[in-house]
Amino acid sequence: DAAAAVREFRALTTTLTQIAEKVDATVTQIGPKLARFSSTGLTEFGLMASDLRDLARNLSRLTERLERDPSRFLFGGSNQGVPVR
């Protein structure tokens, strides 16, 4: 039936128009925030990622030293402590 198809098409176009309006409103609302994030936030995120990589490397070295010789790591080298007479 052509009349039913026209009604369905009109309902579809109405729904698509509503969706487009919601998308437009959302983009308008988050646009300035997204622009600010992309200009400064991404740089800061990159710096944070670099710092986290450095931290992970340092923790890995620390863990290796602790596993290799726990007493030396915790209490220092053999030159420290009370001298034996």
N, CA, C and O atoms as CSV, one atom per row, in Angstrom:
chain,resi,resn,atom,element,x,y,z
A,1,ASP,N,N,0.839,-1.174,0.000
A,1,ASP,CA,C,0.000,0.000,0.000
A,1,ASP,C,C,0.889,1.244,0.000
A,1,ASP,O,O,1.752,1.394,0.865
A,2,ALA,N,N,0.679,2.126,-0.964
A,2,ALA,CA,C,1.505,3.325,-1.126
A,2,ALA,C,C,1.299,4.308,0.019
A,2,ALA,O,O,2.253,4.956,0.450
A,3,ALA,N,N,0.098,4.431,0.510
A,3,ALA,CA,C,-0.183,5.374,1.591
A,3,ALA,C,C,0.561,4.952,2.860
A,3,ALA,O,O,1.091,5.806,3.570
A,4,ALA,N,N,0.608,3.673,3.152
A,4,ALA,CA,C,1.316,3.175,4.328
A,4,ALA,C,C,2.817,3.404,4.177
A,4,ALA,O,O,3.502,3.762,5.134
A,5,ALA,N,N,3.315,3.192,2.965
A,5,ALA,CA,C,4.743,3.413,2.718
A,5,ALA,C,C,5.097,4.879,2.907
A,5,ALA,O,O,6.152,5.192,3.459
A,6,VAL,N,N,4.233,5.781,2.459
A,6,VAL,CA,C,4.466,7.217,2.625
A,6,VAL,C,C,4.460,7.582,4.106
A,6,VAL,O,O,5.299,8.363,4.556
A,7,ARG,N,N,3.510,7.017,4.874
A,7,ARG,CA,C,3.459,7.294,6.312
A,7,ARG,C,C,4.733,6.798,6.997
A,7,ARG,O,O,5.301,7.503,7.831
A,8,GLU,N,N,5.183,5.597,6.651
A,8,GLU,CA,C,6.404,5.054,7.234
A,8,GLU,C,C,7.622,5.905,6.844
A,8,GLU,O,O,8.516,6.136,7.659
A,9,PHE,N,N,7.641,6.358,5.606
A,9,PHE,CA,C,8.748,7.199,5.161
A,9,PHE,C,C,8.759,8.519,5.918
A,9,PHE,O,O,9.822,8.997,6.314
A,10,ARG,N,N,7.591,9.108,6.122
A,10,ARG,CA,C,7.499,10.349,6.890
A,10,ARG,C,C,7.959,10.123,8.335
A,10,ARG,O,O,8.681,10.953,8.888
A,11,ALA,N,N,7.548,9.011,8.950
A,11,ALA,CA,C,7.970,8.699,10.316
A,11,ALA,C,C,9.492,8.515,10.360
A,11,ALA,O,O,10.156,8.965,11.294
A,12,LEU,N,N,10.025,7.852,9.344
A,12,LEU,CA,C,11.467,7.651,9.282
A,12,LEU,C,C,12.201,8.982,9.150
A,12,LEU,O,O,13.197,9.207,9.837
A,13,THR,N,N,11.721,9.861,8.280
A,13,THR,CA,C,12.388,11.153,8.127
A,13,THR,C,C,12.269,11.991,9.391
A,13,THR,O,O,13.196,12.725,9.733
A,14,THR,N,N,11.144,11.893,10.089
A,14,THR,CA,C,10.984,12.612,11.352
A,14,THR,C,C,11.993,12.097,12.378
A,14,THR,O,O,12.638,12.886,13.069
A,15,THR,N,N,12.125,10.786,12.476
A,15,THR,CA,C,13.080,10.191,13.407
A,15,THR,C,C,14.501,10.587,13.047
A,15,THR,O,O,15.284,10.941,13.929
A,16,LEU,N,N,14.846,10.535,11.769
A,16,LEU,CA,C,16.189,10.919,11.343
A,16,LEU,C,C,16.464,12.390,11.619
A,16,LEU,O,O,17.583,12.751,11.982
A,17,THR,N,N,15.472,13.232,11.454
A,17,THR,CA,C,15.629,14.652,11.756
A,17,THR,C,C,15.871,14.858,13.248
A,17,THR,O,O,16.719,15.663,13.634
A,18,GLN,N,N,15.133,14.134,14.087
A,18,GLN,CA,C,15.335,14.243,15.537
A,18,GLN,C,C,16.736,13.772,15.938
A,18,GLN,O,O,17.390,14.389,16.779
A,19,ILE,N,N,17.184,12.685,15.335
A,19,ILE,CA,C,18.525,12.174,15.635
A,19,ILE,C,C,19.575,13.187,15.206
A,19,ILE,O,O,20.523,13.448,15.947
A,20,ALA,N,N,19.416,13.757,14.025
A,20,ALA,CA,C,20.374,14.752,13.536
A,20,ALA,C,C,20.412,15.970,14.447
A,20,ALA,O,O,21.485,16.515,14.706
A,21,GLU,N,N,19.262,16.402,14.933
A,21,GLU,CA,C,19.212,17.549,15.846
A,21,GLU,C,C,19.923,17.233,17.165
A,21,GLU,O,O,20.626,18.085,17.709
A,22,LYS,N,N,19.742,16.008,17.682
A,22,LYS,CA,C,20.412,15.614,18.926
A,22,LYS,C,C,21.927,15.546,18.722
A,22,LYS,O,O,22.692,15.990,19.578
A,23,VAL,N,N,22.350,14.995,17.603
A,23,VAL,CA,C,23.782,14.926,17.307
A,23,VAL,C,C,24.354,16.333,17.188
A,23,VAL,O,O,25.427,16.614,17.720
A,24,ASP,N,N,23.654,17.201,16.505
A,24,ASP,CA,C,24.115,18.579,16.347
A,24,ASP,C,C,24.220,19.281,17.697
A,24,ASP,O,O,25.192,19.992,17.953
A,25,ALA,N,N,23.235,19.089,18.553
A,25,ALA,CA,C,23.266,19.709,19.884
A,25,ALA,C,C,24.423,19.164,20.714
A,25,ALA,O,O,25.085,19.911,21.434
A,26,THR,N,N,24.660,17.873,20.611
A,26,THR,CA,C,25.761,17.262,21.355
A,26,THR,C,C,27.098,17.787,20.873
A,26,THR,O,O,27.956,18.134,21.684
A,27,VAL,N,N,27.286,17.850,19.569
A,27,VAL,CA,C,28.542,18.362,19.011
A,27,VAL,C,C,28.737,19.823,19.390
A,27,VAL,O,O,29.852,20.236,19.708
A,28,THR,N,N,27.678,20.599,19.359
A,28,THR,CA,C,27.767,22.002,19.760
A,28,THR,C,C,28.148,22.127,21.228
A,28,THR,O,O,28.916,23.014,21.600
A,29,GLN,N,N,27.618,21.251,22.053
A,29,GLN,CA,C,27.886,21.296,23.488
A,29,GLN,C,C,29.315,20.860,23.809
A,29,GLN,O,O,29.978,21.493,24.630
A,30,ILE,N,N,29.797,19.796,23.182
A,30,ILE,CA,C,31.122,19.289,23.532
A,30,ILE,C,C,32.234,19.849,22.654
A,30,ILE,O,O,33.411,19.600,22.915
A,31,GLY,N,N,31.880,20.590,21.632
A,31,GLY,CA,C,32.881,21.127,20.708
A,31,GLY,C,C,33.984,21.922,21.385
A,31,GLY,O,O,35.157,21.616,21.167
A,32,PRO,N,N,33.670,22.929,22.199
A,32,PRO,CA,C,34.731,23.701,22.860
A,32,PRO,C,C,35.585,22.851,23.804
A,32,PRO,O,O,36.800,23.030,23.885
A,33,LYS,N,N,34.940,21.933,24.508
A,33,LYS,CA,C,35.688,21.074,25.423
A,33,LYS,C,C,36.624,20.153,24.648
A,33,LYS,O,O,37.762,19.927,25.060
A,34,LEU,N,N,36.152,19.631,23.543
A,34,LEU,CA,C,36.985,18.768,22.711
A,34,LEU,C,C,38.150,19.542,22.118
A,34,LEU,O,O,39.265,19.025,22.043
A,35,ALA,N,N,37.906,20.764,21.699
A,35,ALA,CA,C,38.990,21.594,21.150
A,35,ALA,C,C,40.034,21.894,22.222
A,35,ALA,O,O,41.233,21.854,21.947
A,36,ARG,N,N,39.592,22.190,23.430
A,36,ARG,CA,C,40.527,22.462,24.526
A,36,ARG,C,C,41.330,21.207,24.858
A,36,ARG,O,O,42.540,21.279,25.073
A,37,PHE,N,N,40.660,20.064,24.899
A,37,PHE,CA,C,41.358,18.813,25.193
A,37,PHE,C,C,42.389,18.505,24.114
A,37,PHE,O,O,43.508,18.092,24.422
A,38,SER,N,N,42.022,18.701,22.870
A,38,SER,CA,C,42.955,18.362,21.796
A,38,SER,C,C,44.139,19.315,21.752
A,38,SER,O,O,45.205,18.942,21.262
A,39,SER,N,N,43.978,20.537,22.253
A,39,SER,CA,C,45.108,21.473,22.211
A,39,SER,C,C,46.024,21.312,23.415
A,39,SER,O,O,47.243,21.370,23.256
A,40,THR,N,N,45.487,21.112,24.608
A,40,THR,CA,C,46.344,20.993,25.793
A,40,THR,C,C,46.279,19.617,26.422
A,40,THR,O,O,47.292,19.120,26.916
A,41,GLY,N,N,45.139,19.004,26.417
A,41,GLY,CA,C,44.962,17.724,27.079
A,41,GLY,C,C,45.796,16.617,26.466
A,41,GLY,O,O,46.364,15.796,27.187
A,42,LEU,N,N,45.877,16.583,25.147
A,42,LEU,CA,C,46.659,15.530,24.496
A,42,LEU,C,C,48.135,15.661,24.815
A,42,LEU,O,O,48.826,14.659,24.997
A,43,THR,N,N,48.625,16.898,24.883
A,43,THR,CA,C,50.029,17.118,25.244
A,43,THR,C,C,50.283,16.626,26.662
A,43,THR,O,O,51.264,15.929,26.921
A,44,GLU,N,N,49.401,16.989,27.568
A,44,GLU,CA,C,49.552,16.551,28.949
A,44,GLU,C,C,49.425,15.034,29.069
A,44,GLU,O,O,50.124,14.414,29.871
A,45,PHE,N,N,48.548,14.443,28.287
A,45,PHE,CA,C,48.398,12.991,28.300
A,45,PHE,C,C,49.680,12.322,27.810
A,45,PHE,O,O,50.105,11.308,28.365
A,46,GLY,N,N,50.292,12.881,26.779
A,46,GLY,CA,C,51.555,12.344,26.279
A,46,GLY,C,C,52.655,12.426,27.324
A,46,GLY,O,O,53.430,11.483,27.488
A,47,LEU,N,N,52.728,13.546,28.030
A,47,LEU,CA,C,53.723,13.694,29.094
A,47,LEU,C,C,53.469,12.703,30.228
A,47,LEU,O,O,54.405,12.126,30.782
A,48,MET,N,N,52.212,12.514,30.563
A,48,MET,CA,C,51.880,11.560,31.608
A,48,MET,C,C,52.260,10.138,31.189
A,48,MET,O,O,52.784,9.373,31.998
A,49,ALA,N,N,52.003,9.787,29.946
A,49,ALA,CA,C,52.357,8.457,29.458
A,49,ALA,C,C,53.867,8.248,29.520
A,49,ALA,O,O,54.333,7.170,29.887
A,50,SER,N,N,54.625,9.273,29.166
A,50,SER,CA,C,56.079,9.189,29.244
A,50,SER,C,C,56.541,9.011,30.683
A,50,SER,O,O,57.424,8.198,30.957
A,51,ASP,N,N,55.954,9.762,31.599
A,51,ASP,CA,C,56.294,9.625,33.017
A,51,ASP,C,C,55.950,8.238,33.536
A,51,ASP,O,O,56.703,7.670,34.328
A,52,LEU,N,N,54.829,7.690,33.104
A,52,LEU,CA,C,54.440,6.354,33.540
A,52,LEU,C,C,55.400,5.294,33.012
A,52,LEU,O,O,55.697,4.324,33.709
A,53,ARG,N,N,55.890,5.475,31.774
A,53,ARG,CA,C,56.896,4.542,31.243
A,53,ARG,C,C,58.169,4.610,32.067
A,53,ARG,O,O,58.749,3.574,32.395
A,54,ASP,N,N,58.617,5.826,32.412
A,54,ASP,CA,C,59.804,5.983,33.255
A,54,ASP,C,C,59.593,5.317,34.614
A,54,ASP,O,O,60.482,4.630,35.118
A,55,LEU,N,N,58.436,5.520,35.193
A,55,LEU,CA,C,58.124,4.917,36.484
A,55,LEU,C,C,58.167,3.393,36.387
A,55,LEU,O,O,58.707,2.726,37.269
A,56,ALA,N,N,57.601,2.850,35.321
A,56,ALA,CA,C,57.601,1.395,35.148
A,56,ALA,C,C,59.027,0.868,35.016
A,56,ALA,O,O,59.353,-0.171,35.589
A,57,ARG,N,N,59.881,1.570,34.270
A,57,ARG,CA,C,61.287,1.151,34.143
A,57,ARG,C,C,61.986,1.198,35.488
A,57,ARG,O,O,62.702,0.263,35.847
A,58,ASN,N,N,61.789,2.271,36.235
A,58,ASN,CA,C,62.422,2.403,37.550
A,58,ASN,C,C,61.949,1.319,38.514
A,58,ASN,O,O,62.749,0.753,39.260
A,59,LEU,N,N,60.667,1.034,38.498
A,59,LEU,CA,C,60.149,-0.023,39.364
A,59,LEU,C,C,60.703,-1.382,38.954
A,59,LEU,O,O,60.970,-2.229,39.806
A,60,SER,N,N,60.874,-1.587,37.678
A,60,SER,CA,C,61.450,-2.842,37.199
A,60,SER,C,C,62.888,-2.994,37.682
A,60,SER,O,O,63.277,-4.064,38.150
A,61,ARG,N,N,63.680,-1.925,37.572
A,61,ARG,CA,C,65.061,-1.974,38.071
A,61,ARG,C,C,65.092,-2.201,39.574
A,61,ARG,O,O,65.905,-2.983,40.068
A,62,LEU,N,N,64.229,-1.536,40.290
A,62,LEU,CA,C,64.152,-1.689,41.735
A,62,LEU,C,C,63.826,-3.132,42.103
A,62,LEU,O,O,64.441,-3.702,43.005
A,63,THR,N,N,62.872,-3.714,41.413
A,63,THR,CA,C,62.488,-5.096,41.665
A,63,THR,C,C,63.643,-6.043,41.373
A,63,THR,O,O,63.891,-6.977,42.136
A,64,GLU,N,N,64.349,-5.805,40.271
A,64,GLU,CA,C,65.497,-6.647,39.937
A,64,GLU,C,C,66.568,-6.574,41.020
A,64,GLU,O,O,67.108,-7.604,41.425
A,65,ARG,N,N,66.881,-5.371,41.491
A,65,ARG,CA,C,67.887,-5.210,42.553
A,65,ARG,C,C,67.441,-5.902,43.828
A,65,ARG,O,O,68.245,-6.547,44.501
A,66,LEU,N,N,66.188,-5.775,44.159
A,66,LEU,CA,C,65.665,-6.397,45.363
A,66,LEU,C,C,65.720,-7.920,45.249
A,66,LEU,O,O,66.072,-8.602,46.212
A,67,GLU,N,N,65.378,-8.449,44.089
A,67,GLU,CA,C,65.418,-9.899,43.897
A,67,GLU,C,C,66.854,-10.425,43.884
A,67,GLU,O,O,67.125,-11.510,44.399
A,68,ARG,N,N,67.768,-9.659,43.299
A,68,ARG,CA,C,69.160,-10.084,43.172
A,68,ARG,C,C,69.833,-10.200,44.534
A,68,ARG,O,O,70.491,-11.200,44.820
A,69,ASP,N,N,69.671,-9.183,45.373
A,69,ASP,CA,C,70.346,-9.181,46.674
A,69,ASP,C,C,69.512,-8.367,47.663
A,69,ASP,O,O,69.773,-7.181,47.865
A,70,PRO,N,N,68.524,-8.990,48.271
A,70,PRO,CA,C,67.612,-8.247,49.147
A,70,PRO,C,C,68.312,-7.559,50.317
A,70,PRO,O,O,67.990,-6.416,50.639
A,71,SER,N,N,69.263,-8.240,50.957
A,71,SER,CA,C,69.902,-7.625,52.130
A,71,SER,C,C,70.746,-6.426,51.727
A,71,SER,O,O,70.756,-5.415,52.430
A,72,ARG,N,N,71.442,-6.520,50.626
A,72,ARG,CA,C,72.246,-5.379,50.169
A,72,ARG,C,C,71.334,-4.208,49.823
A,72,ARG,O,O,71.639,-3.056,50.131
A,73,PHE,N,N,70.224,-4.515,49.187
A,73,PHE,CA,C,69.290,-3.447,48.824
A,73,PHE,C,C,68.717,-2.789,50.071
A,73,PHE,O,O,68.642,-1.563,50.152
A,74,LEU,N,N,68.314,-3.597,51.039
A,74,LEU,CA,C,67.662,-3.061,52.226
A,74,LEU,C,C,68.640,-2.419,53.214
A,74,LEU,O,O,68.327,-1.395,53.820
A,75,PHE,N,N,69.833,-3.025,53.379
A,75,PHE,CA,C,70.746,-2.554,54.416
A,75,PHE,C,C,72.001,-1.891,53.865
A,75,PHE,O,O,72.837,-1.435,54.644
A,76,GLY,N,N,72.154,-1.825,52.578
A,76,GLY,CA,C,73.310,-1.165,51.971
A,76,GLY,C,C,74.438,-2.148,51.690
A,76,GLY,O,O,74.303,-3.354,51.892
A,77,GLY,N,N,75.544,-1.602,51.222
A,77,GLY,CA,C,76.694,-2.426,50.854
A,77,GLY,C,C,77.416,-2.987,52.053
A,77,GLY,O,O,77.049,-2.725,53.199
A,78,SER,N,N,78.462,-3.772,51.773
A,78,SER,CA,C,79.217,-4.406,52.852
A,78,SER,C,C,80.105,-3.409,53.591
A,78,SER,O,O,80.624,-3.740,54.658
A,79,ASN,N,N,80.298,-2.209,53.066
A,79,ASN,CA,C,81.125,-1.198,53.717
A,79,ASN,C,C,80.398,-0.492,54.863
A,79,ASN,O,O,81.005,0.284,55.602
A,80,GLN,N,N,79.133,-0.756,55.005
A,80,GLN,CA,C,78.363,-0.089,56.041
A,80,GLN,C,C,78.215,-1.026,57.253
A,80,GLN,O,O,78.453,-2.230,57.161
A,81,GLY,N,N,77.834,-0.460,58.339
A,81,GLY,CA,C,77.580,-1.254,59.535
A,81,GLY,C,C,78.677,-1.082,60.554
A,81,GLY,O,O,79.533,-0.206,60.426
A,82,VAL,N,N,78.649,-1.903,61.542
A,82,VAL,CA,C,79.612,-1.826,62.648
A,82,VAL,C,C,80.890,-2.560,62.236
A,82,VAL,O,O,80.824,-3.718,61.824
A,83,PRO,N,N,82.058,-1.902,62.340
A,83,PRO,CA,C,83.297,-2.585,61.962
A,83,PRO,C,C,83.627,-3.692,62.966
A,83,PRO,O,O,83.411,-3.546,64.169
A,84,VAL,N,N,84.154,-4.799,62.445
A,84,VAL,CA,C,84.552,-5.951,63.287
A,84,VAL,C,C,85.977,-5.734,63.729
A,84,VAL,O,O,86.826,-5.406,62.901
A,85,ARG,N,N,86.290,-5.914,65.076
A,85,ARG,CA,C,87.649,-5.720,65.595
A,85,ARG,C,C,88.225,-7.001,66.086
A,85,ARG,O,O,89.361,-7.027,66.558
